[in-house]
Amino acid sequence: MLQFLSLAGLRGLIGLPALILAHIAVTMPFAVRMILISLFNFNMRLEQAAESLGARPWQTFWHITLPLLKPGIFAGMTFAFVISFNNVPVSLFLVRPGTTTLPIKILNYLEYRLDPTLAAVNMVSLFVVLVIVIIAERVGGFTRFVYGRD
């Protein structure tokens, strides 16, 4: 991504915009894959039934399509967050001097010190990811996505 930005003449973009674009580029295939998996078992007859009963296209999308895709969307978002959070090389190459992300801070701290503070920070970050997964499971219904429950 750094080489692409340099060759495209967008060196001034390096910083937060480049970091966001790079994380989107890295995580998008994983999120799309999760959504496509939820589309695999999608029944088009449900949309056709809603339309035949007089539902407008946006009503069909909002009340039929989106609830059926919700587990895949939340699974993709969670998976993308975890991958993005742990992707140190992208953050390392695309941040401006003086800007530090949490993974870079952990890497620098590990390089110069070895004490229990790093373990505590990792446990807190693991707890945050766990809370996000639990919330996404409650909202998105991963059990239905994984086990095919209705």
C-alpha positions as CSV (number, residue, x, y, z in Angstrom):
1,M,0.0,0.0,0.0
2,L,2.9,2.3,0.8
3,Q,4.5,1.6,-2.6
4,F,1.2,2.0,-4.4
5,L,0.6,5.4,-2.7
6,S,4.1,6.5,-3.6
7,L,3.9,5.4,-7.2
8,A,0.5,7.0,-7.6
9,G,1.9,10.3,-6.4
10,L,-0.2,10.3,-3.2
11,R,2.6,10.6,-0.6
12,G,0.7,13.4,1.1
13,L,-2.1,10.9,1.8
14,I,0.1,8.9,4.1
15,G,-1.3,9.1,7.6
16,L,-4.8,8.5,8.9
17,P,-6.5,8.4,5.4
18,A,-4.0,5.9,4.1
19,L,-4.2,3.8,7.3
20,I,-8.0,3.6,7.0
21,L,-7.8,2.7,3.2
22,A,-5.2,0.1,3.9
23,H,-7.2,-1.6,6.7
24,I,-10.3,-1.6,4.5
25,A,-8.3,-3.1,1.6
26,V,-6.9,-5.8,3.9
27,T,-10.2,-6.7,5.7
28,M,-12.7,-6.3,2.9
29,P,-12.2,-9.7,1.4
30,F,-12.9,-11.4,4.7
31,A,-16.0,-9.4,5.3
32,V,-17.3,-10.0,1.8
33,R,-16.7,-13.7,2.2
34,M,-18.8,-13.8,5.4
35,I,-21.6,-11.9,3.7
36,L,-21.4,-14.2,0.6
37,I,-21.7,-17.2,2.9
38,S,-24.9,-15.9,4.3
39,L,-26.2,-15.2,0.8
40,F,-25.5,-18.8,-0.2
41,N,-28.6,-20.1,1.6
42,F,-30.7,-17.0,0.8
43,N,-34.2,-17.8,-0.4
44,M,-35.2,-15.4,-3.2
45,R,-38.8,-16.6,-2.9
46,L,-39.1,-14.6,0.3
47,E,-38.4,-11.4,-1.6
48,Q,-40.7,-12.4,-4.4
49,A,-43.5,-13.1,-1.8
50,A,-43.0,-9.7,-0.2
51,E,-43.2,-7.9,-3.5
52,S,-46.3,-9.9,-4.6
53,L,-47.9,-8.8,-1.3
54,G,-47.3,-5.2,-2.2
55,A,-44.0,-4.3,-0.5
56,R,-41.9,-1.7,-2.0
57,P,-38.3,-2.5,-2.9
58,W,-36.9,-0.7,0.1
59,Q,-39.4,-2.3,2.4
60,T,-38.5,-5.7,1.0
61,F,-34.8,-5.0,1.6
62,W,-35.3,-3.6,5.1
63,H,-37.8,-6.2,6.4
64,I,-36.7,-9.3,4.5
65,T,-33.2,-9.1,3.0
66,L,-31.4,-7.3,5.7
67,P,-32.5,-9.4,8.6
68,L,-31.5,-12.6,6.7
69,L,-28.1,-11.1,5.9
70,K,-27.6,-9.6,9.4
71,P,-25.6,-12.6,10.8
72,G,-23.2,-12.6,7.9
73,I,-22.8,-8.8,8.1
74,F,-22.0,-8.9,11.8
75,A,-19.7,-11.9,11.4
76,G,-17.8,-10.0,8.7
77,M,-17.6,-6.9,10.7
78,T,-16.3,-8.8,13.8
79,F,-13.8,-10.8,11.7
80,A,-12.6,-7.6,9.9
81,F,-12.2,-5.8,13.3
82,V,-10.1,-8.6,14.8
83,I,-7.9,-8.8,11.7
84,S,-7.5,-5.0,11.5
85,F,-6.7,-4.7,15.2
86,N,-3.9,-7.2,14.9
87,N,-2.4,-6.0,11.7
88,V,0.8,-4.3,12.8
89,P,2.7,-4.1,9.5
90,V,0.0,-1.9,7.9
91,S,0.0,0.4,10.8
92,L,3.7,0.4,11.0
93,F,4.3,1.6,7.4
94,L,1.4,4.0,7.0
95,V,1.3,6.2,10.1
96,R,3.0,9.5,10.2
97,P,5.9,10.1,12.6
98,G,4.6,11.0,16.0
99,T,1.3,9.0,15.5
100,T,1.1,5.7,17.3
101,T,-1.5,3.0,17.1
102,L,-2.1,0.5,19.9
103,P,-0.4,-2.4,18.1
104,I,2.7,-0.3,17.4
105,K,2.8,0.9,21.0
106,I,2.7,-2.7,22.2
107,L,5.4,-3.7,19.7
108,N,7.7,-0.8,20.9
109,Y,7.0,-1.6,24.5
110,L,7.9,-5.2,24.0
111,E,11.1,-4.3,22.2
112,Y,12.5,-2.2,25.1
113,R,10.9,-3.7,28.2
114,L,9.7,-7.0,29.5
115,D,7.3,-6.6,32.4
116,P,3.7,-7.6,33.3
117,T,2.3,-4.3,32.0
118,L,2.3,-5.7,28.4
119,A,0.4,-8.8,29.5
120,A,-2.2,-6.6,31.2
121,V,-2.6,-4.5,28.1
122,N,-3.0,-7.6,25.9
123,M,-5.6,-9.0,28.3
124,V,-7.6,-5.7,28.2
125,S,-7.5,-5.8,24.4
126,L,-8.5,-9.4,24.4
127,F,-11.4,-8.5,26.7
128,V,-12.5,-5.7,24.4
129,V,-12.5,-8.0,21.4
130,L,-14.4,-10.6,23.5
131,V,-17.0,-8.0,24.5
132,I,-17.4,-7.0,20.8
133,V,-17.9,-10.6,19.7
134,I,-20.5,-11.2,22.5
135,I,-22.4,-8.0,21.5
136,A,-22.2,-8.9,17.9
137,E,-23.5,-12.4,18.7
138,R,-26.4,-11.0,20.6
139,V,-27.3,-8.5,17.9
140,G,-26.4,-10.5,14.8
141,G,-27.3,-14.0,15.9
142,F,-24.2,-15.9,15.0
143,T,-25.7,-19.1,16.3
144,R,-28.2,-19.0,13.5
145,F,-25.4,-18.2,11.0
146,V,-23.2,-21.0,12.2
147,Y,-25.8,-23.7,12.9
148,G,-28.5,-22.7,10.4
149,R,-31.1,-22.2,13.1
150,D,-34.2,-20.1,12.3
